[in-house]
Each structure stands twice: as C-alpha cells, then as structure tokens.
C-alpha cells in the first residue's frame, strides 16, 4: 500500500523514457551539487514510474582516468555498470588482443588493466557491454580524450609528453591549427556540440632534433537524448473534454541518469506555470478557443541542452444540435410528378457537418457542408415516395436525428389486370373458377367491378394493395368474355377481356402395339398406339417405357396417335401412354414387350493355374457372349471336336474344365446359340508343356568293349517332354557338359576314352518344369595288353637235369582277365589265366628242354608275344674214360686257364688306374649274395657272369653247368648250359 501512495505522489513529476546510469564522471565539468542531488532524486522517481522496471539494458564500461590513450606502464581502472537489482554483483570481463580473447570474473565491478586491447564487461543481470579500446602507448607524445562526448559536455583534450619532448604544444583539428598551448597541456571545449566533431592531434619538439606528433583522436559528439515527440490523447477533442499532452524522448545509456525537464506550448505560449520534471501535461477542459498548434521542449538540467518537438494541430469540436426537417411546398396536393424539396438545418455553425436524409429508415442521400447551418435535396414524386421522412446532422461527434415528417403521394389507378384461377385456357365444367382484378398503381381505396359479357357479376373495395377476387362454380353458360374495372375517384380504368371456354377432361387412353406377337426381334420397327374415346381438344399424348418418356404427340381432335422406333435389347419392359387436355393426365394400362436379341460373337478365355499350361493342370475354358437374350447354349471345341456344352438360363458366361494331357495342345473355340443364330468365337491356340520323363542314357562305341583311345558317344534322351530340353551329362556326379535339344531325339556327348573314364555315368533332362535324372550306367574301359616279359626261375645256382624250372609271363599293362600261353620252340607247353601279376608254368628239366622259350598274353583285345629266351642244356649222364674224354677235358682246362689269366690282368689294371668296375669279376663267387637266380628277356643286359655252379664234394663224376645270357642280333636272350667232365677240370 505504501508503494502505491509513493507512486501517486511521484507520478506527476516523473516520466523519463530512457534510463541508464549516473553522471558522476571524473571528466564532468561544472556539474553543481544540486544537479547531482536532482539526478539521484530523478533516478528514484524513474524507477517507481517506469512501467517496465524489469527491462534490461547493456552493461556500460567507465574509465578512471577517463582517457582511452595512456602511457605504457600506467594503469586504468575499469568500472562495469549494470542495470539489474544486484547491489554487490559479480562481473565477467572479456579482453581481446591480436585475435585472441581472454575472459575472467571478478567479485566486484572494477578491474585494473595496463594492456592495450579491446575490453568488454557483463554485469550480473545485464547483457554484454559494447567494446572499449584502450591504447597503452609507447610514443613520446600522446593526446588524451574521453571515451564518449555528448552535447553540452565540457570536454578536455590533454596533450602529454615524456621528458625528452618540449611541450610547445599546437592543437590541430582536421589537420588545421586550432590553438597554441604554451603553458598548459589541456585544451577545453566548454559546451560540446555537433560542430566540434572531427580528428584532433597535438605536436611538440624533441630537445635534440625535431617535431613530434601525437596520436589522432576522433571526437564524435552524441545527443544526450532523442528529439522529443508530442503525443496527444485526442487531436479533435469535444468541447469541454480533457486532453493529456505527453513529451516522449529517449536518453542515451551513458546519460540515463541526467534529469530532464519538460515544457509545453500552444502557439509559442508556454502552458502552465513553467517547465517541470514530468513529461505529461493535462488540460482539464478544452474549448473552441483552445484550438491551435501545440509542441513541447525537453532540456537537461546539467548541460543546458534543449530540443523541441514538431508542432501538432489540435481542433476542438462542438457537437451538433438536433436538426429540423421541412418540406416545400407544405400543404399542396402531392400528385405524382410534383417536385418536392427537403431541407435539414441545425442551430449552430460547425467547421464541417454531414447531413443525411432518410425515407422510412432507408438512406436517400447525404451532403457534407462547411461552416453552413443546413442542406437541401429535391426530387420528383412517385408512388414510392409516400411515407415518413427525417434527417440527421453529424459534425464528427455523433449524429443527431430530426423529427419525422409524413408525405402522401396521390396516384390515379392504372389499367387493371384480370386473371383466372388457372393459367391455362381450358376450364372443366363443375370446376370452381376465381376471377382476380388488380391495378398495379393507384392511391387507395380502389373499387373493383367484375363483368361477364357486359353483365355485372359484383364489386369489391380494396383498402390495401393486391387487388380483389370473386369465385363461382362453372356451368356451360359461363363460357364467354370477362373483364373488370378499377376506380379511386379519378376515373375508372377497364381491363382487357379474357375468354373462357368450358372443356371436357379426357377419358382413360387405350395403349396398343403394332404386333401381337410375344417375341419381337432386335432391329425390327415397333409402333406404339394411344387413343382416348372422349375429351376436349387439344389432347397431348405421352409415351413411356418404364416411366421414362419416349416422346409426345398432340392432336386437335379425338383419335389415335402413334410413336415408332427400332427395337434394341434395351427396349424390353413395360410400356404405357398418357393423355392430357389440360385437366390432368390419364394413364393407360401397361403392356409388356420382350425384345429377343441374337447372341453376339462369344469370347473364349483359357485359364490355367500357372503362366504356362502343363500336363496335369486343370484348364478352365470360359465362353461368354456379351449380348444376347437368354437362355444361351454354349458349346466347347478342341480342333473342331466337341468337348461339351453348357446352358446359361439367365445370361452370363459358361465354363468347361479339362485335366490337361499332351494331346490337349491345339486350337480351341466355343459357340453360343440362343435359338436365333449361332455365333462362333475366335480360335485360341494352347500349347501344353509335357514334363520330361526319366531320360535313358546309352553308350555307343566302335566295338563291343570300350577300349582306351576309342571315341565314346553318350546319348541321353527323354522319351516324353516338351521341347526345348536341356541335357546334362555326368561322370561320377561331375558335370561333363550340357547340350540343349530344340526338338526330340535327345542329345549326344563324345569322349575320347582314357583309363580314367571308367566309372558310373548318368544324365539329366530339364525343360523348365522339373529335372529328371537317368539311371546310373557303369562303363569299364578295357586296356589292351602290353608285350609280356618272360622270366625263368630255378631252385639252385646251377641248373641240373631234373630240376624244376619255373616260367613266369607277365604283361605290365592290360585289362584282366588275361590268358597267358607258354611256348618251347613255338610248341605250346600250356596256358593260364590271371587277373593280375602274370602267370606261372613249371617244367622238370630234361636234356630235351634246351632251346627257345616264349610266352603270349591275350585279354581279347589282341595277343602280344614276348621276346624269345634261349635255354641251352649240355652235360653227361654217366662216367666215361678214354683219350677223347681226356683230350676234351685238357682242352677245356686250357681254355679256363687262359680265361682266368686274362681276368686277373684286367682286375690288376683296373685297380692300378684307381677305379673299380661296377661288377668286380675278381671276387670269388662266394662273395655274391646267395639268391634264387632269375632270368628276364631285358634287352639292356649285355652279359651276365655265371650264376650257377655245380660242385661235387664227394669227388664223384658230375656234370658242371654254366648259365650265361648273351644278346644276339635278333635281341633274343640265349641260355646256355655247359657240362664239363671231371677230367677236364683236373
């Protein structure tokens, strides 16, 4: 409550529109103590008066000392002023130099700095301030100026120099000499204004050399507040009403605490007792003498800065009185066509008055006049002008109406119009007839009279518009001419005559067709007849089909009318007709008509469960004739062979189903017949795909047995299946290849046989429906036998008569079963079959077994003979003596001695040469490994040492045998057996 009391007391003297901070700068000059107190008082008033005390303004930085340029090493105190309600506030500071920004926070709102750069601050509760640039200069001469300069400020520019500079200072403005400072460093601008804007610098002299120039300072004088604007509560107040004047302006942020005083003027005459701190001035009552130009002035109390608003015109308005409406002429008879003048007038003059004229509340016209008391309008009277008139006057303060004035216009009656109760000229006997007579114009009352052939029927008086009417029931005597008259005292007016004819309503018509047949074909011409037995002409006949009009015909007399058209299928249904001569239509009984329509050419469609018809699918044949009277019989054909038929009693399509086989491929058609004509559909071709059957794989070779090197032809064929068919060939489930057969007959695949081609073969057939695999077929590739090798084996080292000799024959290559034959001097010794490993034949040796041996191998693909092996067997079977034996023995021993000597010499020479032969003949036969001797017919063996020696430990007469293998010219191996006598060994 206390706050509201303060507001009521302080409100009349408050009202700045811009609020910022204090004006106690260290650079202010000549500010009085009273002014400072007034600022503080003004600040409290502004806070209480401000309608938005919580609005925020940017923070502001103040400098102490106030200069933006100082010498390096000096310090400057920055003070951040905010506009919140925080007394002890934290402050954020931002320093930016050479593109880098540093921020810090202080507990108070002051900061001491000594670095050049750009500074900003943000007080608690206020937005960020504008940047302030400080220059801590290292120059020997500087010019110092305050941060901001406003109109009316006392400004000091200070030129400071270091010790080496002599201060014989010159001040320049915009490079023109402004002043010479001999004994002072300060240049004063007592009352700053816009003419003081510019660039300032100062100069001095160094003691040793030359002229020194300071930095340049730009002074931009700012307005302390904006030019005031005069706001008026009403620029056209009504006389006696109050008006409030408001002088609006905005203080600069840096000068928000500077108090302003406001003065208000009318035509250069100050209003009230003088200027005050309140921006509002209230005039309690405005009168016509107070009209004029109003303006206001705002001025600072500290710096003597003033600014005037623009002038605004205020016009005091005087409300209009109730006007008076008069007619002229006043009492004359107001006949139609007479010119009448309406005049509306007020008692006082006004700058502008708007007059409006009304007739029965509807606006007629309006006129606006200046400095006149009334306005008039004129017009010629018509019947519509009868009624009440009034006017209104409005000078901008509300319209005031006059009293109403009545006007009655007298109009003679016009020629009346006679009408009957029916707009038609046919009236039936016994009907009630109403005659209506009306004059469209004429002053009331009007007397109307009705006449039939000049005989009066009666009269009626009308006191309102709309005319009068009489009614009566018609008889035959009422036919004739009728008219009426109207009279309102200015002479009767007669209507035109109206003729009346009494007519007979038509009887019920009879409807017939041109043909009595029950069936009528499409395309035939049908004629409909309609006839009435009685009724007054003219008679209008209408023909209908299912309540839809077909056409009409009018006849001037009683009789029959007709309507013809060509029949279509849509014409089946009920027909009737109506007859009307103006008294309402009469309807005949309905007659049914059935139009028989021949069937149209049917459409055959085939439907299968998939995109392609396959054997086993269910084929649905659908046949439909789009037009034709039911019932319709449908027939289905395949290659002109009837498949079946179906009858449709109520129209539509018929269907026929087939379970497809391969024979169902071909052309299909259908036929529709409803007894009038048969129609055949177009032919549709159907191709039934047959899934492939299980294929059969067969081999074709040049001989009964497949042999390595033969060309094998594999043939795969599916006996059933739609072409094309893709055949795949497999060997042990490994794909050999694929071949597509566009038609029947299967596919072929050729192989040049090797031993690896033995195994299991199969093939696969696929025509896109389902692949089928053949049965497995085994192929065995036979290998012809190679040339066999014959070897001889004996049980001891020296073969003797009576020993068992084993012959072994083996072909290293060849498919089993192989038949081996053993030969001695081309005489068959025996044969043996073997799957593998060759065959053996045993022989108990006798002296006759010396000779050539061979063997033969045959597996049915061609016999092969081995090389010949020679076995030579010599020896004695009993003791003999005599010179012959002794000579023979001596000769043999001599030969053995010579051979031994030669052998010893060969061994000695070999060892002397430092090498050893592959087979050392100098060794004793006992050094050889003891093994069963084996003899092969190997061509690479040139000669072998004896491997058989017969030794008689008892000194009896024995036969010594030596076996050698010697290569002969025919590449046959010879097996020689020598049997020396004991005498020769001695």
GILINNOR-V803094 format. One record per residue. N is the residue number from 1. PHI is phi as a letter, one per 20 degrees, with the letter a starting at -180 (* if undefined). OMEGA is omega as a letter, one per 40 degrees, with the letter a starting at -180 (999 if undefined). D_FIRST is the distance of its C-alpha to the first C-alpha in Angstrom with 2 decimals. Layout:
# GILINNOR-V803094
n->{N,N}
phi->{PHI,PHI}
omega->{OMEGA,OMEGA}
d_first->{D_FIRST,D_FIRST}
This chain:
# GILINNOR-V803094
n->{1,2,3,4,5,6,7,8,9,10,11,12,13,14,15,16,17,18,19,20,21,22,23,24,25,26,27,28,29,30,31,32,33,34,35,36,37,38,39,40,41,42,43,44,45,46,47,48,49,50,51,52,53,54,55,56,57,58,59,60,61,62,63,64,65,66,67,68,69,70,71,72,73,74,75,76,77,78,79,80,81,82,83,84,85,86,87,88,89,90,91,92,93,94,95,96,97,98,99,100,101,102,103,104,105,106,107,108,109,110,111,112,113,114,115,116,117,118,119,120,121,122,123,124,125,126,127,128,129,130,131,132,133,134,135,136,137,138,139,140,141,142,143,144,145,146,147,148,149,150,151,152,153,154,155,156,157,158,159,160,161,162,163,164,165,166,167,168,169,170,171,172,173,174,175,176,177,178,179,180,181,182,183,184,185,186,187,188,189,190,191,192,193,194,195,196,197,198,199,200,201,202,203,204,205,206,207,208,209,210,211,212,213,214,215,216,217,218,219,220,221,222,223,224,225,226,227,228,229,230,231,232,233,234,235,236,237,238,239,240,241,242,243,244,245,246,247,248,249,250,251,252,253,254,255,256,257,258,259,260,261,262,263,264,265,266,267,268,269,270,271,272,273,274,275,276,277,278,279,280,281,282,283,284,285,286,287,288,289,290,291,292,293,294,295,296,297,298,299,300,301,302,303,304,305,306,307,308,309,310,311,312,313,314,315,316,317,318,319,320,321,322,323,324,325,326,327,328,329,330,331,332,333,334,335,336,337,338,339,340,341,342,343,344,345,346,347,348,349,350,351,352,353,354,355,356,357,358,359,360,361,362,363,364,365,366,367,368,369,370,371,372,373,374,375,376,377,378,379,380,381,382,383,384,385,386,387,388,389,390,391,392,393,394,395,396,397,398,399,400,401,402,403,404,405,406,407,408,409,410,411,412,413,414,415,416,417,418,419,420,421,422,423,424,425,426,427,428,429,430,431,432,433,434,435,436,437,438,439,440,441,442,443,444,445,446,447,448,449,450,451,452,453,454,455,456,457,458,459,460,461,462,463,464,465,466,467,468,469,470,471,472,473,474,475,476,477,478,479,480,481,482,483,484,485,486,487,488,489,490,491,492,493,494,495,496,497,498,499,500,501,502,503,504,505,506,507,508,509,510,511,512,513,514,515,516,517,518,519,520,521,522,523,524,525,526,527,528,529,530,531,532,533,534,535,536,537,538,539,540,541,542,543,544,545,546,547,548,549,550,551,552,553,554,555,556,557,558,559,560,561,562,563,564,565,566,567,568,569,570,571,572,573,574,575,576,577,578,579,580,581,582,583,584,585,586,587,588,589,590,591,592,593,594,595,596,597,598,599,600,601,602,603,604,605,606,607,608,609,610,611,612,613,614,615,616,617,618,619,620,621,622,623,624,625,626,627,628,629,630,631,632,633,634,635,636,637,638,639,640,641,642,643,644,645,646,647,648,649,650,651,652,653,654,655,656,657,658,659,660,661,662,663,664,665,666,667,668,669,670,671,672,673,674,675,676,677,678,679,680,681,682,683,684,685,686,687,688,689,690,691,692,693,694,695,696,697,698,699,700,701,702,703,704,705,706,707,708,709,710,711,712,713,714,715,716,717,718,719,720,721,722,723,724,725,726,727,728,729,730,731,732,733,734,735,736,737,738,739,740,741,742,743,744,745,746,747,748,749,750,751,752,753,754,755,756,757,758,759,760,761,762,763,764,765,766,767,768,769,770,771,772,773,774,775,776,777,778,779,780,781,782,783,784,785,786,787,788,789,790,791,792,793,794,795,796,797,798,799,800,801,802,803,804,805,806,807,808,809,810,811,812,813,814,815,816,817,818,819,820,821,822,823,824,825,826,827,828,829,830,831,832,833,834,835,836,837,838,839,840,841,842,843,844,845,846,847,848,849,850,851,852,853,854,855,856,857,858,859,860,861,862,863,864,865,866,867,868,869,870,871,872,873,874,875,876,877,878,879,880,881,882,883,884,885,886,887,888,889,890,891,892,893,894,895,896,897,898,899,900,901,902,903,904,905,906,907,908,909,910,911,912,913,914,915,916,917,918,919,920,921,922,923,924,925,926,927,928,929,930,931,932,933,934,935,936,937,938,939,940,941,942,943,944,945,946,947,948,949,950,951,952,953,954,955,956,957,958,959,960,961,962,963,964,965,966,967,968,969,970,971,972,973,974,975,976,977,978,979,980,981,982,983,984,985,986}
phi->{*,f,f,f,f,f,f,f,f,e,g,f,d,d,p,f,e,c,c,c,d,f,d,e,f,f,d,f,c,n,e,e,f,f,f,f,f,f,f,f,f,f,f,f,f,f,f,f,e,g,f,c,f,e,f,d,c,f,f,c,d,d,d,b,f,f,e,e,c,c,f,f,o,e,c,c,e,d,c,d,d,d,c,e,e,e,f,d,c,f,c,e,d,c,d,c,b,l,n,d,c,c,c,b,c,d,f,d,e,c,b,e,c,b,d,f,q,d,d,c,c,b,f,f,n,c,f,f,f,f,f,c,e,d,c,e,e,d,f,e,b,c,d,d,b,f,f,c,c,d,g,n,f,e,d,d,d,d,d,d,c,e,f,f,d,e,e,d,e,c,d,d,c,l,m,d,f,d,a,d,d,e,d,c,d,d,d,d,d,f,b,f,b,f,f,e,f,q,d,d,b,c,c,b,c,f,f,e,c,b,f,c,d,e,f,e,d,e,d,c,f,d,f,f,b,f,f,f,c,e,d,c,f,b,e,c,f,f,g,n,e,f,c,d,d,c,d,d,b,c,f,f,g,f,d,f,e,f,f,d,c,c,c,c,c,c,l,m,d,f,e,m,e,p,f,b,f,e,e,d,c,d,d,f,b,d,c,f,f,e,f,r,e,d,b,c,c,d,b,e,e,e,d,l,d,c,b,d,e,f,e,c,e,d,d,e,d,d,f,f,e,f,f,c,d,c,d,b,f,e,d,f,f,e,f,g,o,f,e,d,d,d,c,d,b,d,e,c,e,c,f,b,c,d,d,c,d,c,c,l,n,e,f,e,b,b,c,d,c,d,l,c,e,b,b,c,c,c,a,e,f,c,f,f,e,f,q,d,c,b,c,c,c,b,d,n,c,o,f,d,e,e,f,f,c,e,c,d,d,e,c,f,f,e,f,f,d,d,c,e,f,d,f,e,e,d,d,e,f,n,f,e,d,d,d,c,c,b,e,f,c,q,f,e,e,c,d,d,c,d,c,c,l,m,e,f,e,q,c,b,d,d,d,b,f,o,m,c,b,c,c,a,e,e,c,f,f,e,f,q,d,c,b,b,c,c,b,d,n,d,o,f,c,d,e,f,f,c,e,c,c,e,d,d,f,f,e,f,f,d,d,c,d,f,c,e,f,f,d,c,e,f,n,f,e,d,d,d,c,c,b,d,e,b,q,f,f,e,d,d,d,c,d,c,c,l,m,d,f,e,r,c,b,d,c,e,b,f,r,d,c,c,b,d,a,e,f,c,f,f,e,f,q,e,c,b,c,c,c,b,d,o,d,o,f,d,d,e,f,e,c,e,c,d,e,e,d,f,f,e,f,f,d,d,c,d,c,c,f,c,f,c,f,c,g,n,f,e,e,d,d,c,c,b,e,f,c,q,f,f,f,d,e,d,c,d,c,c,l,m,d,f,e,r,b,b,d,d,f,c,n,o,d,c,c,b,d,c,e,f,c,f,f,e,f,q,d,c,b,b,c,d,b,d,n,e,b,e,c,d,f,f,e,d,e,c,d,e,e,d,f,f,e,f,f,d,d,c,d,c,c,f,b,f,d,f,c,g,n,f,e,e,d,e,c,d,b,e,f,c,q,f,e,f,d,e,d,d,d,c,c,l,m,d,f,e,r,c,b,e,d,f,c,f,o,m,c,d,b,d,c,e,f,c,f,f,e,f,q,d,d,b,b,c,d,b,d,n,e,b,f,c,d,f,f,f,c,e,c,d,e,e,d,g,f,e,f,f,d,d,c,d,c,c,e,b,f,d,f,c,g,o,f,e,e,d,d,c,d,b,e,f,c,q,f,f,e,d,e,d,d,d,c,c,l,m,d,f,e,r,b,b,e,b,f,a,n,n,c,d,b,d,c,e,f,c,f,f,e,f,p,e,d,b,b,c,d,b,d,n,d,p,e,c,d,f,f,e,d,e,d,d,d,c,r,d,d,b,f,c,c,p,f,f,f,f,f,f,f,f,f,f,f,f,f,f,f,f,f,f,f,f,f,f,f,f,f,f,f,f,f,f,f,n,c,c,f,f,c,e,f,f,f,f,f,f,f,f,f,e,b,f,f,c,c,c,e,e,f,f,e,e,b,c,f,f,d,d,c,d,d,d,f,e,m,e,f,c,d,e,d,c,d,c,d,c,f,e,f,e,m,d,e,d,d,d,c,d,c,f,e,f,f,f,f,f}
omega->{i,i,i,i,i,i,a,a,a,a,a,a,i,i,i,a,i,a,i,a,a,i,a,i,i,a,i,a,i,i,a,i,i,i,a,i,i,i,a,i,i,a,i,i,a,a,a,a,a,i,i,a,a,i,a,i,a,i,a,i,i,a,i,e,a,a,i,i,i,i,i,a,i,a,i,i,i,i,a,a,i,a,i,i,a,a,i,a,i,a,i,a,i,a,a,i,i,i,i,a,i,i,i,a,i,a,i,a,i,i,i,a,i,i,i,i,a,a,i,i,i,i,a,i,a,i,a,a,i,a,i,a,i,i,i,a,i,a,a,a,i,i,a,i,i,a,a,i,i,i,i,i,i,a,i,i,a,i,a,a,i,a,a,a,i,a,i,a,i,i,i,i,a,i,i,a,a,a,i,a,a,a,a,i,a,i,a,i,a,a,a,i,a,i,i,i,i,a,a,i,i,i,i,a,i,a,a,a,a,i,i,i,i,i,i,i,i,i,i,a,a,i,i,i,a,i,a,i,a,i,a,a,i,i,i,a,i,a,i,a,a,i,i,i,i,i,a,i,a,i,i,a,a,a,a,a,i,a,i,i,a,i,a,a,i,a,i,i,a,i,i,a,i,a,i,i,a,i,a,i,a,i,a,i,i,i,a,i,a,i,i,i,i,i,a,i,i,a,i,i,a,a,i,i,a,i,a,i,i,a,a,a,i,a,i,a,i,a,a,i,i,a,i,i,i,i,i,e,a,a,i,i,a,i,i,a,i,i,a,i,i,a,i,a,i,a,a,i,i,a,i,a,i,i,i,a,a,i,a,i,a,a,i,i,i,i,i,a,i,i,i,a,a,i,a,i,a,i,i,a,i,a,a,a,i,i,a,i,i,i,i,i,a,i,i,a,i,a,i,a,i,i,a,i,a,i,i,a,i,a,i,a,i,i,a,i,i,i,i,a,i,i,a,a,i,i,a,i,a,i,i,a,i,i,a,a,a,i,a,a,i,i,a,e,a,i,a,i,a,a,i,a,i,i,a,i,i,i,i,i,a,i,i,a,i,i,a,a,i,a,i,i,a,i,a,a,a,i,i,a,i,i,i,i,i,a,i,i,i,i,a,i,a,i,i,a,i,i,i,i,i,a,a,i,a,i,a,a,i,a,i,i,a,a,i,a,a,a,i,a,i,a,i,i,a,i,i,i,i,a,i,a,a,a,a,i,e,a,i,i,i,i,a,i,a,i,i,a,i,a,a,i,a,i,a,a,i,i,a,i,a,i,a,i,i,a,i,a,a,a,i,i,a,a,i,i,i,i,a,i,i,a,a,a,i,a,i,i,a,i,a,i,i,a,i,a,i,a,i,i,a,i,i,i,i,a,i,a,i,a,a,i,a,i,a,i,i,i,i,i,i,a,a,i,a,i,i,a,i,e,a,i,a,i,a,a,i,a,i,i,a,i,a,a,i,a,i,a,a,i,a,a,i,a,i,a,i,i,a,i,a,a,a,i,i,a,i,i,i,a,i,a,i,i,i,i,i,i,a,a,i,i,i,i,i,i,a,i,i,i,a,i,i,a,i,i,i,i,i,a,a,i,a,a,i,a,i,a,i,i,a,i,i,a,i,a,i,a,i,i,a,i,e,i,i,a,i,i,a,i,a,i,i,a,i,a,i,a,i,i,a,i,a,i,i,a,a,i,a,i,i,a,i,a,a,a,i,i,a,a,i,i,a,i,a,i,i,i,i,a,i,a,i,i,a,i,a,i,i,a,a,i,i,a,i,i,a,i,i,i,i,a,i,a,a,a,i,a,i,i,a,i,i,i,i,i,i,a,a,i,a,i,i,a,i,e,a,i,a,i,i,a,i,a,i,i,a,i,a,i,a,i,a,i,i,i,i,a,a,i,a,a,i,a,i,a,a,a,i,i,a,i,i,i,a,i,a,i,i,a,a,a,i,a,i,i,a,i,a,i,a,a,i,i,i,i,i,a,i,i,i,a,a,a,a,i,a,a,i,i,a,a,i,i,i,i,i,i,i,i,i,i,i,i,i,a,a,i,a,a,i,i,i,i,a,a,a,i,a,a,a,a,i,i,i,i,a,i,i,a,i,a,i,a,i,i,a,a,a,a,i,a,i,i,i,a,i,i,i,a,i,a,a,a,i,i,a,i,i,a,i,a,i,i,a,i,i,a,a,i,i,i,i,i,a,i,i,a,i,i,i,a,a,i,a,999}
d_first->{0.00,3.81,5.39,5.26,6.50,8.89,9.97,10.87,12.74,14.50,15.33,18.42,20.08,19.57,21.25,23.98,25.20,26.85,25.41,27.70,28.35,29.29,32.16,33.52,36.83,39.93,41.71,39.52,41.58,40.55,36.74,35.49,33.12,30.93,30.90,29.80,26.93,25.97,26.12,23.69,21.22,21.87,21.29,17.73,17.10,18.94,16.93,13.60,15.64,17.92,17.49,19.37,18.29,20.34,23.56,26.32,29.01,32.34,32.80,34.62,37.43,37.92,41.27,42.30,44.79,43.77,47.21,48.11,51.75,52.85,56.09,56.86,56.10,53.00,49.51,46.31,42.80,40.59,36.79,34.79,31.37,29.06,25.71,23.97,21.36,24.31,24.93,28.26,29.78,33.17,35.14,38.03,40.86,43.65,46.96,49.62,53.13,56.38,54.93,53.52,49.85,48.53,45.00,43.37,39.98,38.66,35.97,34.79,34.54,37.81,41.41,44.65,47.40,50.99,52.29,52.71,50.97,47.87,44.53,41.28,38.13,35.19,32.03,30.02,27.78,29.66,32.86,36.23,36.94,39.81,43.06,44.08,47.85,49.18,52.84,54.31,57.51,60.95,62.20,63.54,61.50,57.94,55.58,51.91,49.05,45.22,43.75,41.91,42.49,40.25,41.06,40.90,41.24,43.78,45.89,48.50,51.41,53.19,56.81,57.73,61.21,62.97,65.71,68.59,67.06,67.52,64.50,66.12,63.22,63.14,59.99,60.54,58.34,59.58,62.93,63.29,63.44,60.23,60.79,62.93,61.23,63.80,61.97,58.48,57.11,54.04,53.82,50.81,49.19,47.12,45.09,45.35,45.88,47.43,50.91,50.56,50.61,53.70,55.60,56.17,58.63,60.52,64.08,65.97,69.43,70.76,73.12,75.93,75.98,73.71,70.57,67.40,64.51,60.94,58.68,57.28,53.59,52.00,49.32,47.08,44.66,41.43,38.99,35.72,34.05,35.33,36.62,33.79,33.74,32.76,30.79,31.02,29.14,32.58,35.96,37.46,35.04,36.32,37.16,34.28,31.51,28.84,29.16,26.80,28.57,27.28,29.20,29.01,30.51,30.40,30.73,33.19,31.91,33.65,32.10,28.55,27.25,29.44,27.44,28.63,28.84,29.49,31.91,32.68,36.17,38.17,41.91,41.66,39.75,36.36,33.55,31.12,31.35,31.99,30.42,26.77,24.61,23.06,25.13,24.42,26.18,25.78,28.83,27.89,31.38,34.34,37.87,41.24,41.83,38.77,40.52,41.43,40.74,37.26,36.43,34.06,34.59,32.66,33.69,32.99,32.38,34.42,37.43,37.98,38.01,37.51,37.80,38.02,37.19,39.78,40.18,39.09,40.57,38.41,40.42,39.13,40.64,41.97,42.11,45.61,47.02,49.01,52.40,55.84,58.42,62.12,65.36,68.64,71.27,69.69,72.47,75.21,76.31,74.35,76.99,76.35,76.70,75.47,72.98,69.70,66.95,63.25,61.19,57.35,55.91,52.57,52.27,50.42,50.97,48.59,48.70,49.43,49.86,50.75,53.15,53.96,56.83,56.97,59.85,58.87,55.44,57.04,56.36,59.56,58.72,56.06,56.34,53.95,54.75,53.43,53.30,55.49,55.00,56.74,58.60,61.70,63.39,67.01,68.90,72.17,71.95,72.70,72.47,69.06,67.67,67.75,64.34,61.16,59.79,56.49,54.58,51.02,49.71,46.71,45.66,42.75,40.34,41.69,45.25,46.61,49.71,52.80,54.71,57.33,61.03,63.79,66.82,69.92,72.56,76.15,78.03,81.73,82.34,83.31,86.25,85.36,85.65,87.52,86.67,88.11,86.19,87.39,87.20,90.60,93.90,95.42,94.94,96.63,98.54,96.59,93.25,90.71,90.28,87.38,87.81,84.66,84.76,81.87,81.52,78.77,78.13,78.56,76.79,76.66,78.51,81.36,84.60,86.13,89.81,91.46,95.17,97.73,100.86,100.12,99.79,96.51,94.55,91.83,88.80,85.02,82.37,79.05,75.94,73.76,74.30,76.03,79.62,81.66,83.93,86.95,88.39,91.81,93.98,96.48,100.22,102.97,103.16,99.66,100.74,100.74,98.51,95.29,93.13,90.55,89.59,86.30,85.99,83.00,85.19,85.94,88.97,89.50,89.06,91.21,90.23,92.49,94.89,94.14,97.11,96.96,99.39,99.58,100.06,101.04,98.74,100.32,101.79,100.87,102.22,104.64,103.85,106.68,107.24,110.10,111.43,111.99,112.02,109.38,108.92,108.09,108.03,105.41,106.52,108.54,107.90,106.47,106.67,104.52,105.78,103.87,105.62,104.85,107.52,105.86,103.02,102.61,102.55,100.83,99.96,97.59,98.45,95.97,97.03,94.67,94.73,92.28,90.24,90.06,91.74,94.81,95.85,96.80,99.82,100.36,103.63,104.68,106.88,107.25,108.56,107.81,105.57,105.36,103.07,104.44,102.95,104.02,103.07,100.77,99.45,96.27,98.31,98.98,97.31,97.36,98.23,98.10,98.00,96.45,97.87,95.85,96.98,93.62,93.24,91.75,93.37,95.96,96.18,99.38,99.98,99.11,101.86,101.42,102.60,103.01,103.52,105.36,104.26,106.62,105.07,103.82,104.90,103.27,101.15,102.07,99.50,100.20,97.62,98.06,95.59,95.54,95.93,99.69,102.05,103.61,106.50,105.20,102.12,101.64,102.06,100.56,102.16,100.16,101.77,99.97,101.03,97.96,99.71,102.32,102.71,102.79,104.59,105.30,107.77,107.01,109.73,109.12,111.71,112.42,115.01,116.04,116.64,114.78,112.21,111.06,109.52,106.53,105.80,102.33,102.26,98.92,98.68,97.00,98.46,101.02,101.24,104.02,103.67,106.02,106.16,107.12,110.28,111.84,114.02,110.98,110.50,111.51,110.64,108.87,108.53,107.83,109.02,107.33,109.32,108.25,111.78,111.63,111.95,111.61,109.37,109.65,106.70,106.76,108.18,105.87,107.30,106.26,107.13,107.00,106.47,108.64,107.31,109.78,112.19,112.95,114.83,118.30,119.02,122.64,124.41,127.11,129.31,132.68,134.38,134.06,132.56,129.69,130.75,128.86,128.93,129.25,126.84,125.03,123.52,120.70,120.32,117.26,117.24,115.14,117.46,114.54,111.34,110.03,110.42,109.27,109.51,108.42,110.77,109.87,112.61,112.03,114.16,112.95,109.53,109.30,108.97,112.04,110.82,109.89,111.65,110.51,113.11,112.36,115.06,117.09,119.60,117.29,116.83,118.96,118.19,120.90,121.27,123.85,124.57,124.22,124.46,120.63,120.72,122.04,119.47,117.55,116.71,114.52,112.95,109.98,109.65,106.36,105.82,102.04,101.95,102.98,105.01,108.28,110.08,113.88,115.84,116.60,119.97,121.55,123.50,125.89,127.08,130.61,131.78,135.50,137.31,137.86,141.28,142.02,143.02,146.12,146.39,149.26,148.76,151.52,151.42,152.97,153.30,156.84,157.43,160.64,162.55,161.26,157.67,154.88,153.35,149.84,148.97,145.21,144.06,140.37,138.56,135.29,133.64,134.07,132.63,134.23,136.56,139.14,142.89,144.86,148.69,150.89,154.07,157.18,159.22,157.34,158.50,155.70,155.33,152.46,148.85,145.50,142.03,138.88,135.12,134.52,136.19,139.53,142.75,145.53,149.30,151.69,155.30,158.01,159.84,163.55,165.61,165.21,161.45,161.70,160.43,157.34,154.32,151.32,148.62,146.78,143.20,142.20,138.98,140.11,138.71,141.81,144.06,143.92,146.89,146.57,148.61,152.07,152.61,156.29,157.66,161.13,162.82,166.19,167.97,170.98,171.27,174.43,176.43,178.73,181.14,183.40,183.52,181.21,178.47,179.12,179.03,175.91,174.28,175.38,174.06,170.76,170.46,171.37,168.67,166.18,167.16,166.66,163.28,162.24,163.32,161.43,158.35,158.56,158.94,155.86,153.77,154.92,154.12,150.66,149.76,151.13,148.86,145.84,144.82,145.40,146.04,143.68,146.35,148.61,152.14,153.40,151.77,153.58,153.00,151.76,148.72,147.49,145.11,146.81,145.53,146.82,148.18,146.50,147.90,145.84,146.94,144.48,145.70,144.10,146.45,149.47,151.37,150.77,152.77,154.79,152.67,155.42,158.23,160.73,161.96,164.88,164.55,167.87,169.98,171.03,171.75,168.40,166.98,164.34,161.82,159.51,156.77,155.49,153.28,154.46,152.80,155.35,155.25,154.09,151.20,152.69,152.57,155.97,156.36,159.62,161.19,164.10,166.29,168.48,171.38,171.68,174.57,172.57,169.91,172.46}
